[in-house]
Amino acid sequence: MERPALTPRQARRIRIALSAVVMLAVAVALVVRLRSAPSVLTVGFYGLALILSGTAIVLSRRGRTRVATAVLGLGFVLVVFGEWLLGAPGSP
């Protein structure tokens, strides 16, 4: 049974909601990381991820949902790379 394709409006709303959830998760992770190990790099990586999430919201509102998804994915990769680069809290 095939699912009908999303309308452009539905696609925009889904990307906006997804971007907002990612933005909230990044903000919470930023606060947690800053409490455990304050660092300029932490603020930089998570701040950039927040900016990319906001950019994905704006792109979605303008109908560029595929580009928004790519930007959101880039933000996710950035946070994962930042976590790897910064290492686990409490490690030397």
N, C-alpha and C positions, 0 to 999 in steps of 0.2 A: 504494500500500500504506500503510494508516494505522498509525501507531504507537500502541500502547495508552497510555492516560493513566497518569500516575504515581500511585502510591498515596500517601496522605498521609505515610507514613513515608519514602518515597523523596524526596518533595518537601522534607521537613524536612532530610533528610541532605544533599541537594544544596545547599540554601540555607546550611546550616551550613558545608559545605566551601567554598562560594564566598565566604562572608563571611570565613572564616579566611584564604583566599588573598588576598583584598583587604586584610585587616588586615596580613598579612605584607608585602605590596607597599607599603602606606602607611608601615609602619615602616621599611622599607629606604629608601624615598624621603625620609623624614624625616631619617635619618642622613646620606644623601648631601647633602641641602640644608643641613643644619647644618654639615657640613664645608666647603661652598663659601661659604656666607654665613649665619652665625648671626644669627637674628632672633627676636624675641618673636612676631611675626606668623607666621613659619614654624611655630614650635612650636604656636601657637594653631590655625592652620588644620589642620595635620596631626594635632594632638591631638584636635580635634573629629572629624575623619574616623575616627580610631581608636575614639573613643567610639561613633560611629554604627555602625561595623562590629561592635563588641561588642554593641551594642543589637540589631543584625540577627541575631546569633547567638542571643541570648536570645529574641527574638521567634520565631525559627524553631523553637527547642526547645519553645516553648509552642504551636506549631501555627499561628502567624500568618505564614505564608510570604509572602503577598502584601504585607502591611505590611512585612515584613522586606526584601523586594525593593525596595520604595519607599524605605525608609530607606537601604539600601545604595546605591541610585542617587543619593540626596541626598548621601551621603558622597562619591561620585565627582564629582558636580557641584561640591561644595565644594572639593575638591582642585584641580580644573581651574580654578575661579574664583580660588582662592588663588594658583596658579601664575601666572595672568594678572595678578593684582593685584600680586604681588611682582616680576614681571618675570623675565627670564632672568638667571642669575648673571653678574656682571661688567658688566651694563648700568648706565648712570648713573641 
